[in-house]
């Protein structure tokens, strides 16, 4: 079922908790994490895939060589997550009824998970917020309907859309995907626990 959703992969952050290494270039099955996350979106075949770049933008683009994606650069990435959401909004095609925000550092999220979220959005008529949950707790990814876009453009700082969602009164559909909705790789320990590996000398911030 076509959901009319743009898939937005947020890959602009500075990865500060990883020391001098950018987590997006850690390897899962030999594939850089940012490429793995992006290919899961492409595999759904449900719409355009937009990658928001910021920190180390050239290296991120290089890791995605050959993939059918569009790029939206967030020059204000140091200010936090909200600036990446705003950059994504400007890139979403006008015929899309919503956008799915997929954080590039969540390695357990699969094509099937993304498809389930977009199918739930389509079933709502494209008007609900659809949120992945981990054993009942809100997590990521999340699908945001176009009706929220104006409010999302007012976001600032390092925060996402949760307070806008709660204030909107828009219906929220939860889709349970288990541990995948809560596992990100912000620290070396989390990365290794999720099955990733990295070369501490490669893709440093310097």
Z-matrix of the N, CA and C atoms (Angstrom, degrees):
N
C 1 1.457
C 2 1.527 1 108.90
N 3 1.317 2 117.54 1 122.95
C 4 1.449 3 120.65 2 178.27
C 5 1.525 4 109.61 3 -72.91
N 6 1.316 5 115.78 4 130.98
C 7 1.462 6 119.86 5 -174.51
C 8 1.520 7 113.35 6 -103.53
N 9 1.340 8 117.84 7 -8.82
C 10 1.446 9 119.53 8 -177.67
C 11 1.512 10 112.99 9 63.89
N 12 1.333 11 115.94 10 39.01
C 13 1.458 12 121.89 11 -175.64
C 14 1.523 13 109.84 12 -116.64
N 15 1.336 14 115.77 13 134.76
C 16 1.461 15 120.47 14 169.00
C 17 1.524 16 107.98 15 -88.30
N 18 1.318 17 116.08 16 132.90
C 19 1.466 18 120.75 17 178.07
C 20 1.520 19 108.04 18 -93.44
N 21 1.324 20 115.51 19 119.79
C 22 1.461 21 121.20 20 -176.53
C 23 1.525 22 108.69 21 -110.70
N 24 1.324 23 116.89 22 119.04
C 25 1.466 24 122.44 23 177.77
C 26 1.522 25 107.63 24 -99.73
N 27 1.329 26 116.74 25 116.12
C 28 1.459 27 120.75 26 -178.94
C 29 1.529 28 109.45 27 -87.77
N 30 1.343 29 115.44 28 113.28
C 31 1.470 30 121.48 29 -174.31
C 32 1.526 31 110.78 30 -135.31
N 33 1.337 32 116.10 31 38.04
C 34 1.462 33 120.11 32 -173.27
C 35 1.519 34 114.46 33 -105.58
N 36 1.334 35 117.51 34 -10.72
C 37 1.462 36 120.31 35 -169.06
C 38 1.515 37 114.57 36 -72.03
N 39 1.336 38 114.31 37 166.98
C 40 1.466 39 120.87 38 -174.17
C 41 1.516 40 114.15 39 -90.08
N 42 1.340 41 118.43 40 -9.49
C 43 1.468 42 121.05 41 175.89
C 44 1.534 43 111.64 42 57.37
N 45 1.324 44 116.07 43 40.71
C 46 1.462 45 120.02 44 -170.53
C 47 1.527 46 113.86 45 -65.06
N 48 1.318 47 117.93 46 -28.74
C 49 1.470 48 119.70 47 -176.22
C 50 1.522 49 113.46 48 -79.55
N 51 1.342 50 116.14 49 -1.47
C 52 1.462 51 120.33 50 177.68
C 53 1.526 52 111.89 51 -94.63
N 54 1.325 53 118.13 52 13.47
C 55 1.456 54 119.04 53 -176.72
C 56 1.516 55 109.90 54 73.17
N 57 1.329 56 116.99 55 -128.01
C 58 1.472 57 119.01 56 -176.20
C 59 1.523 58 112.38 57 -98.02
N 60 1.325 59 116.97 58 17.56
C 61 1.467 60 120.51 59 -176.22
C 62 1.524 61 109.94 60 -117.30
N 63 1.338 62 117.19 61 138.41
C 64 1.467 63 121.06 62 176.52
C 65 1.527 64 109.12 63 -88.61
N 66 1.319 65 115.32 64 115.40
C 67 1.469 66 121.14 65 -175.17
C 68 1.517 67 113.16 66 -58.71
N 69 1.338 68 118.28 67 -24.92
C 70 1.464 69 120.37 68 -176.84
C 71 1.523 70 111.97 69 -66.46
N 72 1.333 71 117.34 70 -14.88
C 73 1.460 72 120.34 71 179.23
C 74 1.524 73 112.23 72 -104.46
N 75 1.336 74 116.83 73 7.68
C 76 1.458 75 119.31 74 170.76
C 77 1.524 76 108.61 75 -63.80
N 78 1.317 77 116.72 76 159.48
C 79 1.469 78 120.49 77 -173.72
C 80 1.523 79 111.29 78 -110.29
N 81 1.314 80 114.42 79 135.14
C 82 1.464 81 122.65 80 172.58
C 83 1.518 82 106.31 81 -124.65
N 84 1.332 83 115.65 82 112.33
C 85 1.462 84 118.87 83 -174.37
C 86 1.524 85 112.04 84 60.39
N 87 1.310 86 116.25 85 31.48
C 88 1.463 87 120.85 86 179.03
C 89 1.517 88 114.85 87 82.04
N 90 1.340 89 117.25 88 0.66
C 91 1.468 90 121.64 89 -176.92
C 92 1.525 91 109.10 90 -108.33
N 93 1.348 92 118.64 91 133.00
C 94 1.466 93 119.47 92 176.15
C 95 1.530 94 111.01 93 -57.48
N 96 1.333 95 116.24 94 139.67
C 97 1.460 96 121.01 95 -174.82
C 98 1.528 97 112.16 96 -55.80
N 99 1.316 98 118.17 97 -41.42
C 100 1.465 99 119.75 98 -178.43
C 101 1.531 100 110.95 99 -64.41
N 102 1.338 101 116.62 100 -33.44
C 103 1.466 102 119.26 101 177.55
C 104 1.531 103 110.80 102 -73.17
N 105 1.334 104 116.62 103 -39.26
C 106 1.459 105 120.65 104 177.24
C 107 1.524 106 110.89 105 -59.71
N 108 1.332 107 116.78 106 -48.77
C 109 1.469 108 120.80 107 -178.81
C 110 1.519 109 111.38 108 -61.49
N 111 1.320 110 115.89 109 -40.70
C 112 1.469 111 120.25 110 -178.33
C 113 1.516 112 111.71 111 -69.57
N 114 1.326 113 117.35 112 -40.91
C 115 1.468 114 119.23 113 -178.62
C 116 1.525 115 111.70 114 -67.82
N 117 1.336 116 118.03 115 -28.31
C 118 1.470 117 119.41 116 175.37
C 119 1.525 118 109.83 117 -63.13
N 120 1.323 119 116.54 118 -38.66
C 121 1.460 120 119.99 119 177.13
C 122 1.514 121 112.63 120 -67.59
N 123 1.319 122 116.27 121 -44.13
C 124 1.463 123 120.47 122 179.45
C 125 1.524 124 110.74 123 -60.59
N 126 1.332 125 115.79 124 -38.97
C 127 1.464 126 120.53 125 -175.02
C 128 1.524 127 113.32 126 -64.58
N 129 1.324 128 118.10 127 -20.00
C 130 1.466 129 119.69 128 179.11
C 131 1.532 130 111.76 129 -69.87
N 132 1.327 131 116.37 130 -23.35
C 133 1.480 132 122.40 131 179.52
C 134 1.531 133 111.45 132 55.56
N 135 1.305 134 116.06 133 35.39
C 136 1.472 135 118.65 134 -175.49
C 137 1.517 136 114.11 135 -109.93
N 138 1.301 137 118.34 136 1.94
C 139 1.456 138 118.34 137 179.89
C 140 1.504 139 110.84 138 158.76
N 141 1.324 140 115.66 139 -175.16
C 142 1.453 141 120.35 140 -177.40
C 143 1.526 142 110.21 141 -69.44
N 144 1.319 143 115.01 142 147.38
C 145 1.462 144 122.09 143 176.24
C 146 1.530 145 107.54 144 -113.22
N 147 1.321 146 115.22 145 122.42
C 148 1.460 147 122.25 146 -177.33
C 149 1.528 148 107.63 147 -115.46
N 150 1.321 149 116.85 148 126.97
C 151 1.458 150 121.46 149 178.27
C 152 1.524 151 108.24 150 -107.10
N 153 1.333 152 116.02 151 122.07
C 154 1.463 153 120.82 152 178.44
C 155 1.529 154 108.08 153 -91.09
N 156 1.329 155 115.23 154 118.85
C 157 1.461 156 121.04 155 -180.00
C 158 1.521 157 109.97 156 -104.94
N 159 1.331 158 114.95 157 163.42
C 160 1.454 159 120.95 158 178.29
C 161 1.510 160 108.21 159 -163.56
N 162 1.340 161 115.68 160 -95.79
C 163 1.468 162 121.11 161 175.54
C 164 1.533 163 109.73 162 -62.18
N 165 1.338 164 116.08 163 132.80
C 166 1.476 165 121.72 164 179.03
C 167 1.525 166 111.64 165 53.34
N 168 1.331 167 116.29 166 43.93
C 169 1.465 168 120.94 167 -175.42
C 170 1.520 169 112.72 168 -58.85
N 171 1.325 170 117.93 169 -40.97
C 172 1.461 171 120.15 170 -178.10
C 173 1.524 172 110.85 171 -64.29
N 174 1.328 173 116.36 172 -39.60
C 175 1.468 174 120.04 173 179.47
C 176 1.522 175 111.26 174 -68.11
N 177 1.333 176 116.94 175 -37.38
C 178 1.466 177 120.19 176 176.95
C 179 1.526 178 109.93 177 -63.86
N 180 1.314 179 116.86 178 -46.45
C 181 1.466 180 120.27 179 178.35
C 182 1.528 181 110.54 180 -58.83
N 183 1.323 182 116.02 181 -41.90
C 184 1.460 183 119.88 182 -179.78
C 185 1.526 184 111.74 183 -62.93
N 186 1.346 185 116.43 184 -37.79
C 187 1.472 186 120.79 185 179.23
C 188 1.523 187 111.87 186 -67.32
N 189 1.337 188 116.55 187 -18.62
C 190 1.471 189 121.01 188 -177.42
C 191 1.524 190 112.15 189 -107.43
N 192 1.303 191 116.37 190 16.05
C 193 1.474 192 120.89 191 -178.82
C 194 1.521 193 111.10 192 -52.45
N 195 1.336 194 115.50 193 131.22
C 196 1.456 195 120.84 194 175.22
C 197 1.515 196 115.01 195 89.41
N 198 1.328 197 117.68 196 -7.11
C 199 1.469 198 119.80 197 -178.98
C 200 1.530 199 110.21 198 -89.10
N 201 1.343 200 117.31 199 144.24
C 202 1.469 201 121.31 200 -178.87
C 203 1.528 202 111.72 201 -80.78
N 204 1.325 203 115.68 202 76.12
C 205 1.456 204 120.71 203 -178.49
C 206 1.527 205 109.89 204 -128.67
N 207 1.320 206 114.98 205 161.34
C 208 1.459 207 121.67 206 170.42
C 209 1.523 208 107.36 207 -106.89
N 210 1.322 209 115.53 208 153.70
C 211 1.457 210 119.83 209 179.07
C 212 1.521 211 110.27 210 -115.74
N 213 1.329 212 115.79 211 141.67
C 214 1.459 213 122.45 212 171.71
C 215 1.523 214 105.91 213 -126.87
N 216 1.329 215 116.74 214 118.37
C 217 1.458 216 119.07 215 -176.69
C 218 1.523 217 110.89 216 -90.40
N 219 1.324 218 115.73 217 133.06
C 220 1.455 219 122.61 218 177.25
C 221 1.524 220 108.20 219 -106.43
N 222 1.316 221 116.67 220 97.50
C 223 1.467 222 120.30 221 -178.38
C 224 1.522 223 112.30 222 -71.87
N 225 1.329 224 116.51 223 -14.45
C 226 1.465 225 122.01 224 -178.26
C 227 1.528 226 111.31 225 -102.47
N 228 1.336 227 116.85 226 26.93
C 229 1.465 228 120.86 227 -172.01
C 230 1.517 229 113.64 228 -58.92
N 231 1.338 230 117.73 229 -27.61
C 232 1.465 231 120.00 230 -177.52
C 233 1.521 232 112.34 231 -65.50
N 234 1.336 233 117.36 232 -17.95
C 235 1.470 234 120.03 233 -178.74
C 236 1.518 235 112.69 234 -79.43
N 237 1.335 236 117.35 235 -11.81
C 238 1.455 237 119.34 236 175.06
C 239 1.518 238 114.51 237 117.69
N 240 1.320 239 114.39 238 -172.77
C 241 1.463 240 123.25 239 -170.47
C 242 1.524 241 113.44 240 -59.40
N 243 1.321 242 117.52 241 -38.05
C 244 1.468 243 119.79 242 -174.25
C 245 1.518 244 112.20 243 -59.73
N 246 1.337 245 117.33 244 -35.34
C 247 1.463 246 119.66 245 -178.50
C 248 1.527 247 110.97 246 -67.03
N 249 1.323 248 117.32 247 -32.06
C 250 1.463 249 120.22 248 176.84
C 251 1.524 250 111.27 249 -70.82
N 252 1.331 251 116.71 250 -36.97
C 253 1.467 252 119.65 251 176.29
C 254 1.525 253 109.91 252 -63.81
N 255 1.328 254 116.95 253 -42.79
C 256 1.466 255 119.87 254 178.51
C 257 1.526 256 111.36 255 -63.20
N 258 1.332 257 117.36 256 -41.84
C 259 1.468 258 120.62 257 178.23
C 260 1.525 259 110.78 258 -61.69
N 261 1.327 260 116.38 259 -39.32
C 262 1.468 261 120.71 260 179.47
C 263 1.520 262 111.01 261 -65.10
N 264 1.322 263 116.76 262 -41.94
C 265 1.463 264 120.47 263 -177.73
C 266 1.530 265 111.59 264 -58.12
N 267 1.308 266 116.72 265 -38.02
C 268 1.462 267 120.36 266 -179.03
C 269 1.532 268 111.76 267 -70.00
N 270 1.336 269 116.54 268 -18.22
C 271 1.465 270 120.39 269 -177.00
C 272 1.526 271 113.58 270 -99.69
N 273 1.330 272 117.79 271 -11.20
C 274 1.468 273 120.48 272 -177.14
C 275 1.533 274 109.51 273 -70.80
N 276 1.340 275 118.03 274 127.53
C 277 1.474 276 120.65 275 179.12
C 278 1.526 277 111.63 276 -57.33
N 279 1.322 278 115.22 277 147.21
C 280 1.468 279 119.59 278 -174.74
C 281 1.523 280 113.20 279 -66.68
N 282 1.331 281 117.32 280 -21.48
C 283 1.467 282 118.86 281 -178.46
C 284 1.528 283 112.25 282 -86.16
N 285 1.331 284 118.08 283 0.99
C 286 1.467 285 120.55 284 178.95
C 287 1.523 286 110.31 285 -83.78
N 288 1.321 287 115.28 286 136.99
C 289 1.464 288 120.15 287 179.39
C 290 1.522 289 112.41 288 -85.46
N 291 1.318 290 116.28 289 -9.55
C 292 1.456 291 119.15 290 -180.00
C 293 1.509 292 110.93 291 -171.58
N 294 1.322 293 115.01 292 177.52
C 295 1.468 294 119.45 293 174.36
C 296 1.513 295 109.34 294 -134.61
N 297 1.317 296 114.07 295 141.26
C 298 1.457 297 121.66 296 176.16
C 299 1.521 298 107.57 297 -98.94
N 300 1.316 299 116.68 298 120.86
C 301 1.461 300 120.66 299 178.57
C 302 1.525 301 108.60 300 -94.81
N 303 1.345 302 114.05 301 117.84
C 304 1.462 303 121.96 302 -177.98
C 305 1.526 304 107.25 303 -118.98
N 306 1.314 305 117.12 304 115.31
C 307 1.459 306 120.72 305 179.37
C 308 1.521 307 109.32 306 -75.80
N 309 1.329 308 116.31 307 130.10
C 310 1.466 309 120.17 308 -172.02
C 311 1.519 310 113.75 309 -69.24
N 312 1.340 311 117.39 310 -10.78
C 313 1.470 312 119.11 311 -176.90
C 314 1.528 313 112.75 312 -102.10
N 315 1.352 314 116.83 313 26.06
C 316 1.462 315 120.82 314 179.76
C 317 1.535 316 109.50 315 -115.13
N 318 1.336 317 116.88 316 87.65
C 319 1.462 318 121.09 317 -168.15
C 320 1.519 319 116.12 318 -71.65
N 321 1.327 320 118.26 319 -16.57
C 322 1.467 321 119.76 320 -175.54
C 323 1.525 322 113.06 321 -90.30
N 324 1.337 323 116.90 322 -6.82
C 325 1.465 324 120.34 323 178.89
C 326 1.526 325 108.87 324 -75.12
N 327 1.327 326 116.40 325 127.15
C 328 1.459 327 121.74 326 -174.60
C 329 1.525 328 111.78 327 -110.54
N 330 1.322 329 114.18 328 169.75
C 331 1.464 330 120.88 329 173.02
C 332 1.533 331 110.71 330 -53.39
N 333 1.331 332 116.22 331 -41.87
C 334 1.459 333 120.15 332 -179.28
C 335 1.521 334 112.88 333 -63.13
N 336 1.329 335 116.40 334 -39.88
C 337 1.462 336 119.93 335 177.16
C 338 1.526 337 110.82 336 -62.32
N 339 1.327 338 115.99 337 -46.42
C 340 1.460 339 120.50 338 -179.00
C 341 1.531 340 110.52 339 -62.40
N 342 1.313 341 116.00 340 -41.50
C 343 1.466 342 120.17 341 179.47
C 344 1.524 343 110.95 342 -63.32
N 345 1.329 344 117.05 343 -40.59
C 346 1.472 345 120.62 344 178.78
C 347 1.526 346 111.39 345 -61.44
N 348 1.322 347 116.31 346 -40.98
C 349 1.466 348 120.24 347 178.85
C 350 1.524 349 110.68 348 -64.52
N 351 1.326 350 116.80 349 -44.38
C 352 1.457 351 119.89 350 -177.75
C 353 1.520 352 111.71 351 -71.64
N 354 1.317 353 117.41 352 -33.15
C 355 1.467 354 119.64 353 174.92
C 356 1.528 355 111.08 354 -64.03
N 357 1.334 356 116.54 355 -39.58
C 358 1.467 357 120.30 356 178.40
C 359 1.525 358 110.15 357 -65.75
N 360 1.325 359 116.53 358 -37.77
C 361 1.474 360 120.79 359 177.95
C 362 1.526 361 110.02 360 -64.57
N 363 1.328 362 116.92 361 -44.59
C 364 1.464 363 120.25 362 178.69
C 365 1.524 364 110.67 363 -62.45
N 366 1.324 365 116.62 364 -39.96
C 367 1.466 366 120.19 365 -179.83
C 368 1.524 367 112.18 366 -65.16
N 369 1.331 368 116.41 367 -24.84
C 370 1.471 369 120.43 368 178.59
C 371 1.520 370 111.69 369 -81.17
N 372 1.328 371 116.65 370 -2.76
C 373 1.455 372 119.68 371 -175.37
C 374 1.518 373 112.50 372 82.87
N 375 1.339 374 115.90 373 12.34
C 376 1.458 375 119.82 374 178.79
C 377 1.513 376 114.06 375 77.75
N 378 1.334 377 116.83 376 21.80
C 379 1.465 378 118.78 377 -175.75
C 380 1.534 379 113.52 378 -116.46
N 381 1.317 380 118.60 379 -13.76
C 382 1.465 381 120.92 380 -176.24
C 383 1.524 382 111.22 381 -95.15
N 384 1.318 383 114.57 382 158.77
C 385 1.456 384 121.00 383 164.66
C 386 1.526 385 106.94 384 -81.87
N 387 1.321 386 116.74 385 134.50
C 388 1.470 387 120.13 386 177.06
C 389 1.527 388 107.39 387 -119.32
N 390 1.306 389 115.23 388 126.49
C 391 1.458 390 120.90 389 -170.80
C 392 1.523 391 110.24 390 -127.76
N 393 1.325 392 115.94 391 131.62
C 394 1.461 393 119.61 392 173.02
C 395 1.519 394 109.30 393 -73.38
N 396 1.330 395 116.07 394 143.09
C 397 1.457 396 120.01 395 176.36
C 398 1.522 397 109.93 396 -125.79
N 399 1.337 398 114.11 397 151.97
C 400 1.466 399 122.26 398 176.73
C 401 1.516 400 107.24 399 -113.86
N 402 1.339 401 116.67 400 100.18
C 403 1.467 402 122.44 401 -179.63
C 404 1.528 403 110.58 402 55.08
N 405 1.360 404 114.84 403 40.83
C 406 1.449 405 121.66 404 176.16
C 407 1.513 406 115.71 405 94.11
N 408 1.323 407 117.48 406 -15.21
C 409 1.465 408 120.35 407 -179.07
C 410 1.531 409 109.86 408 -91.54
N 411 1.335 410 118.23 409 136.35
C 412 1.469 411 120.43 410 -179.76
C 413 1.521 412 111.95 411 -58.54
N 414 1.324 413 115.57 412 138.56
C 415 1.450 414 120.43 413 179.72
C 416 1.518 415 110.59 414 -144.36
N 417 1.302 416 116.47 415 -146.32
C 418 1.463 417 123.85 416 179.19
C 419 1.519 418 109.03 417 -134.46
N 420 1.322 419 117.75 418 156.77
C 421 1.462 420 132.00 419 3.49
C 422 1.534 421 113.10 420 -74.74
N 423 1.336 422 114.58 421 174.29
C 424 1.462 423 121.44 422 178.33
C 425 1.527 424 108.64 423 -140.91
N 426 1.334 425 115.49 424 142.00
C 427 1.468 426 120.80 425 174.32
C 428 1.523 427 108.07 426 -103.76
N 429 1.334 428 116.14 427 128.03
C 430 1.460 429 122.08 428 -177.92
C 431 1.523 430 109.59 429 -114.59
N 432 1.339 431 117.90 430 125.56
C 433 1.454 432 120.28 431 -178.59
C 434 1.535 433 111.81 432 -73.90
N 435 1.323 434 115.42 433 158.86
C 436 1.469 435 120.74 434 -177.13
C 437 1.530 436 112.07 435 -59.01
N 438 1.315 437 117.53 436 -28.45
C 439 1.471 438 119.47 437 -178.89
C 440 1.524 439 112.47 438 -60.64
N 441 1.339 440 116.93 439 -21.47
C 442 1.470 441 120.35 440 179.25
C 443 1.521 442 113.21 441 -89.80
N 444 1.325 443 117.80 442 -9.44
C 445 1.467 444 119.78 443 -172.91
C 446 1.538 445 112.94 444 -56.93
N 447 1.338 446 119.58 445 -45.07
C 448 1.472 447 118.06 446 -179.91
C 449 1.528 448 112.89 447 -58.44
N 450 1.321 449 116.77 448 -41.09
C 451 1.464 450 119.67 449 179.21
C 452 1.530 451 111.20 450 -68.36
N 453 1.323 452 116.71 451 -36.51
C 454 1.468 453 120.28 452 -179.91
C 455 1.519 454 111.72 453 -64.32
N 456 1.317 455 116.79 454 -29.97
C 457 1.466 456 120.12 455 178.97
C 458 1.526 457 112.04 456 -67.12
N 459 1.323 458 117.24 457 -13.95
C 460 1.466 459 120.69 458 178.96
C 461 1.525 460 112.77 459 -92.79
N 462 1.323 461 117.54 460 -1.46
C 463 1.464 462 120.65 461 -179.70
C 464 1.526 463 110.72 462 -61.47
N 465 1.340 464 115.78 463 146.53
C 466 1.455 465 118.84 464 171.53
C 467 1.524 466 109.03 465 -143.71
N 468 1.327 467 115.14 466 165.18
C 469 1.458 468 120.81 467 178.05
C 470 1.519 469 113.13 468 74.17
N 471 1.328 470 114.61 469 -167.90
C 472 1.464 471 120.25 470 -176.29
C 473 1.519 472 109.75 471 -95.32
N 474 1.328 473 115.44 472 64.67
C 475 1.458 474 118.47 473 177.44
C 476 1.521 475 109.18 474 -142.96
N 477 1.315 476 113.79 475 155.80
C 478 1.449 477 119.85 476 -179.17
C 479 1.513 478 111.72 477 -96.11
N 480 1.320 479 114.97 478 -150.22
C 481 1.463 480 120.47 479 -168.57
C 482 1.524 481 113.93 480 -97.16
N 483 1.321 482 118.34 481 5.95
C 484 1.468 483 119.34 482 -169.16
C 485 1.527 484 112.67 483 -58.52
N 486 1.332 485 117.39 484 -43.79
C 487 1.471 486 118.55 485 -177.15
C 488 1.525 487 111.49 486 -71.14
N 489 1.340 488 116.55 487 -30.93
C 490 1.467 489 119.66 488 176.85
C 491 1.525 490 110.30 489 -68.28
N 492 1.319 491 115.92 490 -39.97
C 493 1.466 492 120.22 491 177.64
C 494 1.531 493 110.37 492 -61.02
N 495 1.333 494 116.15 493 -46.57
C 496 1.467 495 118.96 494 -175.94
C 497 1.526 496 111.45 495 -68.16
N 498 1.331 497 117.20 496 -31.75
C 499 1.460 498 120.25 497 -178.76
C 500 1.522 499 113.03 498 -80.01
N 501 1.331 500 116.79 499 -17.42
C 502 1.468 501 120.22 500 -171.43
C 503 1.522 502 113.67 501 -78.18
N 504 1.334 503 116.35 502 -27.12
C 505 1.458 504 119.72 503 -174.72
C 506 1.515 505 113.69 504 76.37
N 507 1.334 506 117.41 505 3.89
C 508 1.462 507 121.80 506 178.59
C 509 1.537 508 109.19 507 -70.33
N 510 1.326 509 117.78 508 141.35
C 511 1.465 510 119.16 509 178.18
C 512 1.531 511 111.82 510 -58.40
N 513 1.318 512 116.38 511 143.00
C 514 1.461 513 122.19 512 177.80
C 515 1.517 514 108.88 513 -118.22
N 516 1.317 515 116.15 514 124.94
C 517 1.460 516 122.16 515 177.04
C 518 1.523 517 107.63 516 -106.15
N 519 1.318 518 116.60 517 124.09
C 520 1.459 519 121.13 518 178.01
C 521 1.530 520 109.86 519 -95.45
N 522 1.319 521 115.68 520 133.86
C 523 1.456 522 122.22 521 176.81
C 524 1.527 523 107.38 522 -119.63
N 525 1.307 524 116.14 523 114.54
C 526 1.466 525 121.57 524 -176.07
C 527 1.532 526 110.56 525 -77.08
N 528 1.359 527 116.15 526 119.88
C 529 1.468 528 119.51 527 176.79
C 530 1.529 529 111.24 528 -124.19
N 531 1.348 530 116.30 529 10.21
C 532 1.452 531 119.75 530 175.42
C 533 1.520 532 112.89 531 72.03
N 534 1.317 533 114.74 532 -149.68
C 535 1.468 534 122.23 533 -172.59
C 536 1.524 535 113.14 534 -56.70
N 537 1.325 536 117.10 535 -27.81
C 538 1.462 537 120.75 536 -176.91
C 539 1.522 538 112.34 537 -58.66
N 540 1.330 539 117.59 538 -28.19
C 541 1.467 540 121.22 539 -176.58
C 542 1.519 541 113.17 540 -76.78
N 543 1.325 542 117.19 541 -11.16
C 544 1.466 543 119.37 542 -175.58
C 545 1.521 544 114.04 543 -122.80
N 546 1.322 545 118.54 544 -10.12
C 547 1.466 546 120.56 545 -175.71
C 548 1.521 547 110.39 546 -89.80
N 549 1.345 548 115.13 547 111.74
C 550 1.454 549 119.05 548 167.34
C 551 1.535 550 106.91 549 -118.63
N 552 1.308 551 116.74 550 177.72
C 553 1.467 552 119.02 551 -172.86
C 554 1.527 553 109.76 552 -124.69
N 555 1.328 554 115.66 553 61.39
C 556 1.459 555 121.45 554 -176.90
C 557 1.526 556 113.74 555 -75.71
N 558 1.330 557 117.15 556 -19.83
C 559 1.464 558 120.42 557 -177.39
C 560 1.529 559 109.32 558 -129.68
N 561 1.344 560 117.58 559 159.64
C 562 1.472 561 119.46 560 177.08
C 563 1.524 562 112.38 561 -56.12
N 564 1.344 563 116.36 562 -37.41
C 565 1.470 564 119.50 563 -178.87
C 566 1.520 565 111.05 564 -66.36
N 567 1.339 566 116.17 565 -42.60
C 568 1.465 567 119.69 566 178.99
C 569 1.518 568 111.17 567 -65.49
N 570 1.314 569 115.92 568 -38.71
C 571 1.459 570 120.48 569 179.11
C 572 1.526 571 111.23 570 -60.23
N 573 1.319 572 115.49 571 -48.96
C 574 1.461 573 118.97 572 -177.81
C 575 1.527 574 111.60 573 -69.28
N 576 1.341 575 117.39 574 -34.29
C 577 1.464 576 120.63 575 177.45
C 578 1.523 577 111.81 576 -65.58
N 579 1.335 578 116.46 577 -28.35
C 580 1.468 579 120.71 578 -179.52
C 581 1.524 580 112.19 579 -85.87
N 582 1.333 581 116.91 580 -1.85
C 583 1.463 582 119.95 581 176.84
C 584 1.510 583 114.77 582 98.55
N 585 1.329 584 116.69 583 12.14
C 586 1.454 585 120.07 584 -179.10
C 587 1.513 586 112.38 585 -95.52
N 588 1.316 587 115.40 586 168.85
C 589 1.459 588 121.46 587 176.60
C 590 1.516 589 108.46 588 -142.82
N 591 1.332 590 115.40 589 157.37
C 592 1.452 591 117.90 590 177.04
C 593 1.508 592 110.76 591 -154.51
N 594 1.312 593 113.64 592 154.22
C 595 1.456 594 122.38 593 177.04
C 596 1.528 595 106.10 594 -95.61
N 597 1.304 596 116.36 595 111.55
C 598 1.466 597 119.99 596 -174.83
C 599 1.531 598 112.44 597 -61.16
N 600 1.299 599 117.02 598 -15.68
C 601 1.467 600 119.30 599 179.43
C 602 1.515 601 112.95 600 -94.47
N 603 1.325 602 117.18 601 -8.44
C 604 1.469 603 120.14 602 -174.31
C 605 1.507 604 112.73 603 -102.90
N 606 1.341 605 115.68 604 150.32
C 607 1.478 606 122.53 605 176.96
C 608 1.522 607 111.55 606 49.93
N 609 1.328 608 115.42 607 47.58
C 610 1.456 609 119.36 608 177.79
C 611 1.519 610 109.87 609 -77.66
N 612 1.327 611 114.71 610 170.48
C 613 1.462 612 120.32 611 179.91
C 614 1.513 613 112.11 612 -76.21
N 615 1.324 614 116.46 613 -19.01
C 616 1.466 615 118.44 614 -176.44
C 617 1.516 616 111.29 615 -74.21
